[in-house]
Amino acid sequence: MRLDRINAVGGTFVLICGVLLYLSPDNLTANSIIIQSGGIIGASYLVSVLIHLFITKQMGKDVELVTVYAWYSSLLGLSIVISEIASLI
């Protein structure tokens, strides 16, 4: 249970790093960082809730929401970071 929370914090950190890469270097202001980070984290949480509901209802498996959020946010953050690094090359 504690490891899931650590993974969720790590996934959120990766999401914020992805937002920073996306905004740099031309649109880097405090308001845009806060608004876009909050938006992406909120959207990631909502999608995690939907995935969690689908897994528990349709597949009948008992998976905690924090676990789903940890994996989804990590994958989303990594995909943003990789796409931004690829666009810089």
Secondary structure, DSSP 8 states (H G I E B T S, - for coil): -HHHHHHHHHHHHHHHHHHHHHHTTTS--HHHHHHHHHHHHHHHHHHHHHHHHHHHHHS-----HHHHHHHHHHHHHHHHHHHHHHHH-
